[in-house]
Amino acid sequence: MQESESEIVIQTSRKTQETDLLVESVDSALVTLVDAGAEVMVPAFNIQVGRCAVVLDPWGNRLVILDLSKGVLLTDSEGKVVDNEKR
């Protein structure tokens, strides 16, 4: 999206849709979302770049929250992941 760090990614491989949100801390965001009425579908877990969790908001929308606490992925000239860039 122009002049923004946001992006829209459309996937067609699954019938269900979800909104993915990048947050500073999954654990903190999870507390905030649950306090606001969200239901935890998948508790926080580690991923290669940080942490991730899945919630259902009070209106039935599936939200995936993730953070980059371990850093973004680094790739070689062929696009293969070689390491994490530490934050």
One Martini backbone bead per residue (centre of mass of N, CA, C, O) as a GRO file, in nm:
protein
   87
    1MET     BB    1   0.097   0.036   0.023
    2GLN     BB    2   0.106   0.349  -0.007
    3GLU     BB    3   0.290   0.494   0.230
    4SER     BB    4   0.340   0.198   0.364
    5GLU     BB    5   0.374  -0.112   0.559
    6SER     BB    6   0.143  -0.226   0.422
    7GLU     BB    7  -0.034  -0.531   0.317
    8ILE     BB    8  -0.180  -0.730   0.056
    9VAL     BB    9  -0.283  -1.075   0.082
   10ILE     BB   10  -0.379  -1.326  -0.148
   11GLN     BB   11  -0.548  -1.629  -0.092
   12THR     BB   12  -0.653  -1.967  -0.250
   13SER     BB   13  -0.592  -2.243  -0.076
   14ARG     BB   14  -0.812  -2.141   0.129
   15LYS     BB   15  -1.133  -2.085   0.250
   16THR     BB   16  -1.023  -1.939   0.473
   17GLN     BB   17  -1.003  -1.634   0.646
   18GLU     BB   18  -0.753  -1.384   0.742
   19THR     BB   19  -0.591  -1.174   0.980
   20ASP     BB   20  -0.275  -1.020   0.980
   21LEU     BB   21  -0.080  -0.911   1.269
   22LEU     BB   22   0.160  -0.683   1.353
   23VAL     BB   23   0.347  -0.694   1.655
   24GLU     BB   24   0.551  -0.637   1.916
   25SER     BB   25   0.372  -0.841   2.116
   26VAL     BB   26   0.200  -1.123   2.151
   27ASP     BB   27   0.154  -1.145   2.456
   28SER     BB   28   0.032  -0.859   2.492
   29ALA     BB   29  -0.188  -0.871   2.272
   30LEU     BB   30  -0.343  -1.111   2.389
   31VAL     BB   31  -0.439  -0.972   2.644
   32THR     BB   32  -0.591  -0.740   2.506
   33LEU     BB   33  -0.786  -0.914   2.333
   34VAL     BB   34  -0.918  -1.073   2.564
   35ASP     BB   35  -1.018  -0.821   2.721
   36ALA     BB   36  -1.198  -0.748   2.445
   37GLY     BB   37  -1.324  -1.065   2.368
   38ALA     BB   38  -1.134  -1.267   2.280
   39GLU     BB   39  -1.054  -1.592   2.145
   40VAL     BB   40  -0.852  -1.854   2.191
   41MET     BB   41  -0.731  -2.084   1.948
   42VAL     BB   42  -0.406  -2.023   1.953
   43PRO     BB   43  -0.157  -2.025   2.130
   44ALA     BB   44   0.132  -1.917   2.190
   45PHE     BB   45   0.413  -1.942   1.956
   46ASN     BB   46   0.690  -2.039   1.799
   47ILE     BB   47   0.886  -1.885   1.545
   48GLN     BB   48   1.141  -1.797   1.345
   49VAL     BB   49   1.077  -1.467   1.400
   50GLY     BB   50   0.897  -1.550   1.678
   51ARG     BB   51   0.557  -1.498   1.736
   52CYS     BB   52   0.229  -1.670   1.773
   53ALA     BB   53  -0.136  -1.626   1.721
   54VAL     BB   54  -0.492  -1.718   1.767
   55VAL     BB   55  -0.802  -1.542   1.712
   56LEU     BB   56  -1.139  -1.458   1.811
   57ASP     BB   57  -1.344  -1.229   1.766
   58PRO     BB   58  -1.656  -1.107   1.864
   59TRP     BB   59  -1.736  -1.135   1.528
   60GLY     BB   60  -1.565  -1.399   1.403
   61ASN     BB   61  -1.273  -1.315   1.353
   62ARG     BB   62  -0.972  -1.415   1.227
   63LEU     BB   63  -0.664  -1.370   1.414
   64VAL     BB   64  -0.327  -1.310   1.335
   65ILE     BB   65  -0.049  -1.293   1.549
   66LEU     BB   66   0.275  -1.123   1.510
   67ASP     BB   67   0.628  -1.133   1.564
   68LEU     BB   68   0.989  -1.002   1.536
   69SER     BB   69   1.183  -1.093   1.790
   70LYS     BB   70   1.406  -1.261   1.595
   71GLY     BB   71   1.372  -1.153   1.320
   72VAL     BB   72   1.436  -1.142   1.005
   73LEU     BB   73   1.483  -1.285   0.709
   74LEU     BB   74   1.756  -1.420   0.538
   75THR     BB   75   1.889  -1.408   0.205
   76ASP     BB   76   2.002  -1.510  -0.076
   77SER     BB   77   2.041  -1.469  -0.419
   78GLU     BB   78   1.805  -1.714  -0.443
   79GLY     BB   79   1.603  -1.688  -0.176
   80LYS     BB   80   1.733  -1.834   0.054
   81VAL     BB   81   1.731  -1.919   0.370
   82VAL     BB   82   2.004  -1.838   0.620
   83ASP     BB   83   1.872  -1.631   0.839
   84ASN     BB   84   1.862  -1.403   1.104
   85GLU     BB   85   1.785  -1.077   1.177
   86LYS     BB   86   1.871  -0.909   1.431
   87ARG     BB   87   1.702  -0.680   1.664
   0.00000   0.00000   0.00000
